[in-house]
């Protein structure tokens, strides 16, 4: 099932950029899955290098999970680089977010400091 119409208050699709090249799609799924179930997670491939281009998109099952991820992960350092996390083109934020410290376990937070 596709996410809601971009720009609506029920959108669930977010953009994640500035991803370190050695971080895998599975790593991103594990980190962002802490905010709620993911519908899809895709890092954009670079056919020349065989790795990803350093950005991708995540579609959450719920708007609340997507909003928490955007609010808490933008600027979060992963693999030595601060992530750029926001709503996918035209998607607006929603209220009622929880801080990352209450969602990520201390072990997960430590593991993310690759």
Protein Blocks (a to p, Z undefined) as FASTA:
>chain_A
ZZddehiakbcbdcdehiafklcfklmmmmmmmnoccfbdcddddfknopaehiacdddf
bfklmmmmmmmmgopagehiacdddddehiacdehiadfklmpcfklmmmmmZZ
